[in-house]
Amino acid sequence: MPTDPDTGYDPSLGRKFIFVTGGVMSGLGKGITAASTGRLLANAGFDVTAVKVDPYLNVDAGTMNPYEHGEVYVLKDGGEVDLDLGNYERFLGTDMTFDHNVTTGKTYQHVIERERAGDYLGKTVQIIPHVTDDIKRRIREAADGSDVCIVEIGGTVGDIESMPFLEALRQFAHEEDDEDILFAHVTLVPYSKNGEQKTKPTQHSVKELRSIGLQPDILVGRCETELEPETKEKIALFCDVPTDAVFSNPDVEDIYHVPLVVESEGLDEYVMGRFELTDEAVPSAERSTAWRDLVTRDRDQEVEVALVGKYALEDAYMSIHEALKHAGIQTQTEVEVLWVDADETRDHHKERLRSADAVVVPGGFGSRGTDGKVEAVRYARENDVPFLGLCLGFQLAVVEHARNVLGLARAHSAELDPETPHPVIDLLPEQYETEAMGGTMRLGAHETAIEPGTLAAAVYGAESCTERHRHRYEVNPEYIDALSADGLVFSGRADNRMEILEREDHPFFFGTQAHPEFRSRPDRASPPFVALVEAALGSTNTTAQNADVRL
């Protein structure tokens, strides 16, 4: 099939495709299922990439509320994307690009811009073929050069927002040979009150999928425990798939164990057989066990880390949770995260902070919870509790130092208090004329020069580091000399931009303008998080028990 001259669609790109859809309800774990499958195929020697399709009209995730969408994950190239791209990076061990996140907004914007430019030569522009071809083009271009591309379709089958994407998948099926494309459908298999695994939700979900012209090749049942043989047989019978194409994905203690579970079910071998790739795969006895060894490593130590934020939602800080977990893997430490609401004053939040072996103040936007975060910084500083400040947490460590150490009353960030007499945090110069909100911050990977002989140099073991960023404000250059006193040291810089701070009068006090959590992997833990956990292991008997905590 030749490249379409109107849409630019080249159907020859890409080799093997797995499309992952979900039914019954969102949040079933399609992304983890897809990432786990990719991990196993990578273990077998294949080059695997992934694409996340998000059927919302936003061009990207950058302007979306974490309460609704979870964290905004930032890629190396500066793309602000869905948090599932983070899971793909962590499981596959590869850097995704902005092109690996396809949204309705991105697709429609491109098609409309081409129409306005006259690229369609006066033809009527329609969902089919112009939008569907653009969707397929984006998937194929992201897949080009890889052995297998796993494409997760966000949302639930039957949602009106997903229809153009599902139609694109239907067309895909006609363009590809049977051995080059596979549809995997993830559904819920709940228990009834009498303990019976119920298949009816799966049946209805598959019926909905088939009504739009898609027949699943694989069914993955999300359930509390493994699917019983009778359940698998019933699903196979009513959904018209082989029994050995029905797999369990039961609840596990740690998401990094999911590849081990689906491997035991034989999902990877079934996929390779279906793709006629078995002969190309590394023999099972010779495949790397590094992932299994890593995620099942004993953890014979424990620490508690207080995460002080304003979103009582784990997904809003997913990468931080995962980075702490990765640091725990490397140090063989069980890391328990204690949620501390920065906007709350109730005693149990105070007690969580008092009991913690370390404190993390994460990034964020807006003034809500700011006072609580500043007080958490003060608490960590005054009581020698290991501290890690990320992005806004870094900036608020500067604010706390200015207020409580230097005595600059009402010192603040100009973002949070435009009337502050001491704007120790101010707008980036390149942002002065910026009005658009989406994709306009300082984004993506940037290099930081590290001062030799500092804590930062010890943390990274190098004279520079590269981390991902997402911010509009920075340390005000006019205050740098004044701030660099009474214990505060700016140990990392990008030209005249302050990137890392630490305290000479504290056992472990580390702040970074970057988001190192975005580069953390199970087999490559983020250095600042590892250093924090190591510091916490030595601080379990601090004087924090009697500290005056004001939140």
C-alpha positions as CSV (number, residue, x, y, z in Angstrom):
1,M,0.0,0.0,0.0
2,P,1.6,3.3,-1.1
3,T,1.9,6.5,1.0
4,D,-1.2,8.5,0.8
5,P,-0.4,11.8,-1.0
6,D,-3.1,13.8,1.0
7,T,-2.5,12.6,4.5
8,G,1.2,11.5,4.3
9,Y,0.4,8.2,5.7
10,D,3.0,5.4,5.1
11,P,1.5,2.0,5.9
12,S,4.9,0.3,5.6
13,L,6.4,1.6,8.8
14,G,6.7,-0.6,11.8
15,R,7.1,-4.4,12.1
16,K,4.9,-5.9,14.9
17,F,2.1,-4.2,16.8
18,I,0.3,-5.0,20.0
19,F,-2.8,-2.9,20.7
20,V,-4.0,-2.9,24.3
21,T,-7.6,-1.9,25.0
22,G,-9.5,-1.9,28.2
23,G,-13.1,-2.6,29.2
24,V,-15.6,-2.3,32.0
25,M,-13.8,0.6,33.8
26,S,-10.7,2.8,33.7
27,G,-7.7,2.3,36.0
28,L,-7.5,-1.5,35.5
29,G,-3.8,-1.5,34.8
30,K,-3.6,-1.5,31.0
31,G,-0.4,0.4,31.1
32,I,1.3,-2.0,33.6
33,T,0.1,-5.0,31.6
34,A,1.5,-3.4,28.4
35,A,4.7,-2.4,30.1
36,S,5.2,-5.9,31.6
37,T,4.6,-7.5,28.2
38,G,7.2,-5.2,26.8
39,R,9.7,-6.0,29.6
40,L,9.4,-9.8,28.8
41,L,9.8,-9.3,25.1
42,A,12.9,-7.1,25.8
43,N,14.3,-9.9,28.0
44,A,13.8,-12.2,25.0
45,G,16.1,-10.0,22.9
46,F,13.6,-7.8,21.0
47,D,13.7,-4.0,20.6
48,V,10.5,-2.9,22.1
49,T,8.9,0.6,22.1
50,A,5.5,1.8,23.3
51,V,2.9,4.4,22.5
52,K,0.2,5.8,24.7
53,V,-3.0,7.1,23.1
54,D,-4.9,9.6,25.2
55,P,-8.4,10.4,23.7
56,Y,-8.7,13.8,25.3
57,L,-8.7,17.2,23.4
58,N,-5.8,18.5,25.4
59,V,-2.7,18.7,23.1
60,D,-0.6,17.3,26.0
61,A,-0.9,16.7,29.7
62,G,0.9,19.9,30.7
63,T,-2.2,21.9,31.8
64,M,-4.1,19.1,33.4
65,N,-5.0,18.9,37.1
66,P,-3.2,16.1,39.0
67,Y,-6.5,15.3,40.8
68,E,-8.1,14.3,37.5
69,H,-5.1,13.0,35.6
70,G,-2.3,12.2,38.0
71,E,1.2,13.6,37.7
72,V,2.4,15.3,34.6
73,Y,5.4,13.2,33.5
74,V,8.2,15.1,31.7
75,L,10.3,13.4,29.0
76,K,13.9,14.0,28.1
77,D,12.9,16.1,25.1
78,G,10.6,18.2,27.2
79,G,7.3,16.6,26.4
80,E,4.6,16.8,29.1
81,V,2.8,13.5,28.9
82,D,0.6,10.9,30.6
83,L,2.1,9.1,33.6
84,D,1.9,5.8,31.7
85,L,4.9,7.0,29.7
86,G,6.8,7.0,33.0
87,N,5.9,3.3,33.5
88,Y,7.1,2.5,29.9
89,E,10.4,4.2,30.6
90,R,10.9,2.4,34.0
91,F,9.9,-1.1,32.6
92,L,11.6,-0.9,29.2
93,G,14.7,1.0,30.4
94,T,14.5,3.4,27.4
95,D,13.7,7.1,26.9
96,M,10.4,7.8,25.3
97,T,9.8,10.9,23.1
98,F,6.9,13.3,22.8
99,D,5.9,11.5,19.7
100,H,5.2,8.4,21.8
101,N,2.1,10.1,23.3
102,V,-0.8,10.6,20.8
103,T,-3.7,12.8,21.9
104,T,-6.9,13.8,20.2
105,G,-5.8,17.4,20.6
106,K,-2.5,16.8,18.9
107,T,-4.1,15.0,16.0
108,Y,-6.9,17.4,15.4
109,Q,-4.6,20.4,15.7
110,H,-2.3,19.0,13.0
111,V,-5.2,18.1,10.6
112,I,-6.8,21.5,11.0
113,E,-3.5,23.3,10.5
114,R,-2.9,21.4,7.3
115,E,-6.4,22.2,6.1
116,R,-5.9,25.9,6.8
117,A,-2.6,25.7,4.8
118,G,-4.5,24.2,1.9
119,D,-2.6,20.9,2.0
120,Y,-5.7,18.9,1.2
121,L,-6.2,20.7,-2.2
122,G,-9.8,21.7,-1.6
123,K,-11.0,18.2,-0.5
124,T,-13.5,17.8,2.2
125,V,-11.6,17.1,5.4
126,Q,-13.2,14.2,7.4
127,I,-12.6,11.9,10.4
128,I,-12.1,9.2,7.8
129,P,-9.5,9.2,6.3
130,H,-7.8,12.4,7.5
131,V,-8.0,12.0,11.2
132,T,-7.6,8.2,11.3
133,D,-4.7,8.3,8.9
134,D,-3.0,10.9,11.1
135,I,-3.5,8.6,14.1
136,K,-2.0,5.6,12.2
137,R,0.8,7.8,10.9
138,R,1.8,8.8,14.4
139,I,1.8,5.2,15.6
140,R,3.8,3.9,12.7
141,E,6.4,6.6,12.9
142,A,6.9,6.0,16.6
143,A,7.2,2.2,15.9
144,D,9.7,2.6,13.1
145,G,13.0,0.9,13.8
146,S,11.7,-1.3,16.6
147,D,10.8,-5.0,16.5
148,V,7.6,-4.6,18.5
149,C,5.5,-1.5,19.3
150,I,3.0,-1.8,22.1
151,V,0.1,0.7,21.8
152,E,-2.1,1.4,24.8
153,I,-5.5,3.0,24.0
154,G,-6.5,5.1,27.0
155,G,-10.0,5.1,28.4
156,T,-12.6,2.4,28.0
157,V,-14.0,0.7,25.0
158,G,-17.4,2.3,24.2
159,D,-16.3,5.8,25.2
160,I,-17.3,8.3,22.5
161,E,-13.9,10.0,22.7
162,S,-12.1,6.7,21.7
163,M,-14.1,6.1,18.6
164,P,-11.7,7.6,16.0
165,F,-8.8,5.7,17.6
166,L,-10.6,2.4,17.6
167,E,-11.6,3.0,14.0
168,A,-7.9,3.6,13.2
169,L,-7.2,0.2,14.9
170,R,-9.8,-1.5,12.7
171,Q,-8.1,-0.1,9.6
172,F,-4.7,-1.2,11.0
173,A,-6.0,-4.8,11.1
174,H,-6.8,-4.7,7.4
175,E,-3.4,-3.3,6.5
176,E,-1.4,-5.9,8.5
177,D,-0.9,-9.6,8.1
178,D,-2.3,-11.7,10.9
179,E,1.2,-12.5,12.3
180,D,2.1,-8.8,12.5
181,I,-0.7,-7.5,14.7
182,L,-2.3,-8.6,17.9
183,F,-5.1,-7.1,20.0
184,A,-5.0,-7.6,23.7
185,H,-8.0,-6.6,25.8
186,V,-7.8,-6.1,29.6
187,T,-11.0,-6.5,31.6
188,L,-12.2,-6.8,35.1
189,V,-13.1,-10.2,36.6
190,P,-14.7,-9.5,39.9
191,Y,-15.8,-11.8,42.7
192,S,-19.4,-12.3,43.6
193,K,-20.5,-12.3,47.2
194,N,-20.3,-16.1,47.2
195,G,-16.7,-16.0,46.0
196,E,-17.4,-16.9,42.4
197,Q,-15.3,-15.2,39.6
198,K,-17.8,-13.4,37.4
199,T,-17.2,-13.3,33.6
200,K,-20.2,-11.3,32.5
201,P,-18.4,-7.9,32.6
202,T,-15.7,-9.4,30.3
203,Q,-18.3,-10.8,28.0
204,H,-20.1,-7.4,27.6
205,S,-16.8,-5.6,27.2
206,V,-15.7,-7.9,24.4
207,K,-19.2,-7.6,22.8
208,E,-18.7,-3.9,22.7
209,L,-15.3,-4.3,21.2
210,R,-16.6,-6.7,18.5
211,S,-19.5,-4.3,17.6
212,I,-17.0,-1.8,16.2
213,G,-15.1,-4.4,14.2
214,L,-12.3,-5.5,16.6
215,Q,-11.8,-9.1,17.7
216,P,-9.4,-9.5,20.6
217,D,-6.6,-12.1,20.2
218,I,-5.7,-12.1,23.9
219,L,-7.8,-11.5,27.0
220,V,-6.2,-10.4,30.3
221,G,-8.4,-10.7,33.3
222,R,-7.6,-8.3,36.1
223,C,-8.6,-9.9,39.4
224,E,-7.7,-10.3,43.0
225,T,-6.3,-13.7,42.4
226,E,-5.4,-15.9,39.4
227,L,-8.2,-16.9,37.1
228,E,-9.5,-20.3,37.8
229,P,-9.3,-22.9,34.9
230,E,-13.1,-22.9,34.7
231,T,-13.2,-19.1,34.5
232,K,-10.7,-19.1,31.7
233,E,-12.6,-21.7,29.7
234,K,-15.9,-19.8,30.1
235,I,-14.3,-16.5,29.0
236,A,-12.7,-18.3,26.0
237,L,-16.0,-19.9,25.0
238,F,-18.2,-16.8,25.2
239,C,-15.5,-14.4,23.8
240,D,-14.4,-16.6,20.9
241,V,-10.7,-16.9,21.8
242,P,-8.6,-20.0,22.5
243,T,-8.4,-21.0,26.2
244,D,-4.6,-20.6,26.2
245,A,-5.1,-16.9,25.0
246,V,-6.8,-16.0,28.3
247,F,-4.4,-14.8,31.0
248,S,-4.5,-13.7,34.6
249,N,-3.2,-10.4,35.9
250,P,-3.9,-10.7,39.7
251,D,-3.2,-8.1,42.3
252,V,0.4,-8.0,43.4
253,E,2.2,-6.2,46.2
254,D,4.5,-4.4,43.8
255,I,3.9,-3.5,40.2
256,Y,7.4,-4.6,39.3
257,H,6.3,-8.2,40.1
258,V,3.7,-8.1,37.3
259,P,6.2,-9.2,34.6
260,L,7.0,-12.2,36.8
261,V,3.3,-13.1,37.1
262,V,2.4,-12.8,33.4
263,E,5.6,-14.7,32.5
264,S,4.5,-17.5,34.7
265,E,1.2,-17.5,32.8
266,G,3.1,-17.8,29.5
267,L,1.9,-14.5,28.0
268,D,5.3,-13.7,26.4
269,E,5.6,-17.1,24.8
270,Y,2.1,-16.9,23.4
271,V,2.8,-13.4,21.9
272,M,6.1,-14.5,20.3
273,G,4.4,-17.6,18.9
274,R,1.5,-15.5,17.5
275,F,4.1,-13.1,15.9
276,E,6.2,-16.0,14.6
277,L,9.1,-14.7,16.5
278,T,10.0,-17.7,18.6
279,D,13.0,-18.7,16.5
280,E,14.4,-15.1,16.8
281,A,14.1,-15.0,20.6
282,V,16.9,-15.6,23.0
283,P,16.4,-19.2,24.3
284,S,14.5,-19.1,27.6
285,A,17.3,-20.6,29.5
286,E,19.7,-17.9,28.3
287,R,17.4,-14.9,29.0
288,S,18.5,-12.3,31.5
289,T,17.2,-12.8,35.1
290,A,18.4,-9.3,36.1
291,W,14.8,-7.9,36.4
292,R,13.7,-10.8,38.6
293,D,16.8,-10.7,40.8
294,L,16.4,-6.9,41.2
295,V,12.7,-6.7,42.1
296,T,12.8,-9.7,44.4
297,R,15.9,-8.6,46.3
298,D,15.6,-8.9,50.1
299,R,15.1,-5.6,52.0
300,D,16.3,-6.0,55.5
301,Q,16.1,-2.4,56.6
302,E,13.2,0.1,57.0
303,V,12.8,3.8,56.8
304,E,9.8,6.2,56.8
305,V,9.8,9.1,54.5
306,A,7.4,12.0,54.9
307,L,6.1,13.3,51.6
308,V,4.7,16.8,52.3
309,G,2.3,17.9,49.5
310,K,-1.2,19.1,48.8
311,Y,-2.6,16.3,46.7
312,A,-3.8,13.3,48.8
313,L,-3.4,11.1,45.7
314,E,-0.5,8.7,45.1
315,D,-0.8,9.2,41.3
316,A,-0.1,12.9,41.7
317,Y,3.4,12.0,43.0
318,M,3.8,8.6,41.3
319,S,7.4,9.1,40.1
320,I,8.5,10.2,43.6
321,H,7.0,7.1,45.1
322,E,8.7,5.0,42.4
323,A,12.1,6.8,42.9
324,L,11.9,6.1,46.6
325,K,11.1,2.5,45.8
326,H,14.1,2.3,43.4
327,A,16.4,3.7,46.1
328,G,15.0,1.1,48.5
329,I,15.9,-1.6,46.0
330,Q,19.4,-0.4,45.6
331,T,20.0,0.0,49.4
332,Q,18.0,-3.1,50.3
333,T,15.6,-1.0,52.3
334,E,11.9,-1.0,52.7
335,V,10.8,2.6,52.2
336,E,7.4,3.5,53.7
337,V,6.0,6.8,52.4
338,L,4.0,8.8,55.0
339,W,1.6,11.2,53.4
340,V,1.6,14.6,55.1
341,D,-1.0,17.1,54.0
342,A,0.7,20.5,53.7
343,D,-2.7,22.2,54.1
344,E,-3.7,20.3,57.2
345,T,-3.2,21.1,60.9
346,R,-4.6,17.9,62.4
347,D,-2.4,16.1,64.9
348,H,-1.9,12.9,62.9
349,H,-0.2,14.8,60.1
350,K,2.1,16.4,62.7
351,E,2.8,13.0,64.1
352,R,3.6,11.6,60.7
353,L,6.2,14.3,60.2
354,R,7.7,13.8,63.7
355,S,8.0,10.0,63.2
356,A,9.6,10.2,59.7
357,D,13.3,9.4,59.2
358,A,13.4,11.9,56.2
359,V,11.3,14.6,54.6
360,V,10.6,15.2,50.9
361,V,8.9,18.4,49.7
362,P,7.8,17.8,46.0
363,G,7.2,20.1,43.1
364,G,3.9,21.8,42.4
365,F,2.1,25.0,41.5
366,G,-0.2,27.4,43.3
367,S,-0.2,28.8,46.8
368,R,-2.3,26.2,48.6
369,G,-0.3,24.3,51.1
370,T,2.8,26.6,50.8
371,D,2.9,27.6,54.4
372,G,2.9,23.9,55.5
373,K,5.7,23.1,53.1
374,V,7.8,25.9,54.4
375,E,7.3,24.8,57.9
376,A,8.2,21.2,56.9
377,V,11.5,22.6,55.5
378,R,12.1,24.5,58.8
379,Y,11.4,21.4,60.8
380,A,13.9,19.3,58.8
381,R,16.5,22.0,59.0
382,E,16.2,22.7,62.7
383,N,16.1,19.0,63.7
384,D,18.8,17.6,61.4
385,V,16.3,15.4,59.6
386,P,17.4,14.4,56.1
387,F,15.7,16.6,53.6
388,L,15.1,16.5,49.8
389,G,13.4,19.4,48.0
390,L,12.3,19.0,44.4
391,C,11.6,22.0,42.1
392,L,9.1,24.0,44.3
393,G,10.5,22.2,47.3
394,F,13.9,23.6,46.3
395,Q,12.5,27.1,45.9
396,L,10.7,26.9,49.3
397,A,13.9,25.9,51.0
398,V,15.3,29.2,49.7
399,V,12.3,31.0,51.0
400,E,12.6,29.3,54.4
401,H,16.3,30.2,54.7
402,A,15.6,33.8,53.7
403,R,12.8,34.2,56.3
404,N,14.0,32.2,59.2
405,V,17.8,32.3,59.0
406,L,18.5,35.7,57.3
407,G,15.5,37.5,58.8
408,L,14.0,38.8,55.5
409,A,10.4,39.2,56.6
410,R,7.8,38.1,54.1
411,A,10.4,36.8,51.7
412,H,8.6,34.6,49.1
413,S,8.3,33.5,45.5
414,A,6.9,36.2,43.2
415,E,4.7,33.4,41.8
416,L,3.0,32.8,45.1
417,D,3.1,36.4,46.5
418,P,3.5,39.1,43.9
419,E,3.6,41.7,46.6
420,T,6.5,40.2,48.6
421,P,9.2,42.8,49.5
422,H,11.8,40.1,49.0
423,P,11.1,38.1,45.8
424,V,13.9,35.6,46.4
425,I,12.3,33.4,43.7
426,D,11.4,35.2,40.5
427,L,10.2,34.6,37.0
428,L,12.7,33.2,34.5
429,P,13.7,36.0,32.1
430,E,12.7,34.1,29.0
431,Q,9.2,33.9,30.5
432,Y,8.5,37.6,30.6
433,E,6.7,37.8,27.3
434,T,5.1,34.3,27.5
435,E,1.3,34.2,27.6
436,A,0.4,30.7,26.5
437,M,0.4,28.1,29.3
438,G,0.9,24.8,27.5
439,G,4.4,23.7,26.7
440,T,6.0,27.0,27.5
441,M,8.0,26.3,30.7
442,R,11.6,25.4,31.0
443,L,11.2,21.7,30.1
444,G,13.2,18.6,29.5
445,A,16.8,17.6,30.2
446,H,19.3,20.3,31.2
447,E,22.9,19.9,32.4
448,T,24.1,21.3,35.8
449,A,27.7,22.0,36.7
450,I,28.5,20.7,40.2
451,E,31.0,22.4,42.6
452,P,33.7,19.9,43.6
453,G,34.0,18.9,47.2
454,T,30.3,19.5,47.9
455,L,27.5,17.2,49.0
456,A,26.1,17.4,45.4
457,A,29.5,16.1,44.1
458,A,29.3,13.2,46.5
459,V,25.7,12.4,45.6
460,Y,26.3,12.3,41.9
461,G,29.9,11.2,42.0
462,A,30.6,13.6,39.1
463,E,31.3,17.2,38.3
464,S,28.0,17.6,36.4
465,C,24.6,16.0,36.1
466,T,21.7,16.0,33.7
467,E,18.1,16.0,35.0
468,R,14.7,16.9,33.7
469,H,13.1,20.2,34.5
470,R,9.6,21.7,34.6
471,H,9.4,25.3,36.0
472,R,8.9,29.0,35.2
473,Y,10.6,30.5,38.3
474,E,14.1,30.4,39.6
475,V,16.3,31.8,42.4
476,N,16.4,35.6,41.9
477,P,20.0,36.4,40.8
478,E,19.8,39.7,42.8
479,Y,19.6,37.7,46.0
480,I,22.2,35.0,45.4
481,D,25.0,36.7,47.3
482,A,22.7,37.4,50.3
483,L,21.3,33.9,50.3
484,S,24.7,32.3,50.2
485,A,25.3,32.9,53.9
486,D,24.7,31.2,57.2
487,G,25.0,27.7,56.0
488,L,23.3,27.7,52.6
489,V,25.4,26.8,49.6
490,F,24.4,26.7,45.9
491,S,26.5,23.7,44.8
492,G,25.0,23.2,41.3
493,R,24.6,25.9,38.6
494,A,23.7,26.2,35.0
495,D,25.5,29.4,34.0
496,N,24.0,32.0,36.5
497,R,21.0,29.8,37.2
498,M,21.0,28.1,40.6
499,E,20.1,24.4,40.3
500,I,21.2,22.6,43.5
501,L,21.4,23.8,47.1
502,E,22.7,22.2,50.3
503,R,23.5,23.2,53.9
504,E,26.9,23.1,55.5
505,D,25.3,23.0,58.9
506,H,23.1,20.0,58.3
507,P,23.9,16.2,58.0
508,F,21.8,15.9,54.7
509,F,19.9,18.8,53.3
510,F,19.6,18.7,49.5
511,G,17.4,20.7,47.1
512,T,17.3,20.6,43.3
513,Q,15.4,22.8,40.8
514,A,15.1,19.6,38.7
515,H,12.9,16.6,38.9
516,P,15.4,13.7,39.3
517,E,12.5,11.3,40.0
518,F,11.7,11.3,36.2
519,R,15.0,9.6,35.4
520,S,14.9,7.0,38.1
521,R,14.6,3.4,37.1
522,P,14.5,0.1,39.1
523,D,18.0,-0.8,37.9
524,R,19.2,2.8,37.9
525,A,18.0,4.6,41.1
526,S,18.2,8.4,41.2
527,P,21.3,9.5,43.1
528,P,19.5,12.1,45.2
529,F,16.9,9.6,46.3
530,V,19.5,7.0,47.1
531,A,21.5,9.5,49.1
532,L,18.3,10.5,51.0
533,V,17.5,6.9,52.0
534,E,21.1,6.3,53.0
535,A,21.0,9.4,55.2
536,A,17.6,8.3,56.6
537,L,19.1,5.0,57.6
538,G,21.5,6.9,59.8
539,S,18.9,9.2,61.3
540,T,16.4,6.9,62.9
541,N,17.3,8.2,66.4
542,T,17.1,12.0,65.8
543,T,15.9,14.5,68.3
544,A,12.8,15.1,66.2
545,Q,10.5,13.4,68.7
546,N,10.1,16.5,70.7
547,A,10.2,19.1,67.9
548,D,7.8,21.9,67.6
549,V,5.9,21.1,64.4
550,R,3.6,23.8,63.0
551,L,1.6,22.7,60.0
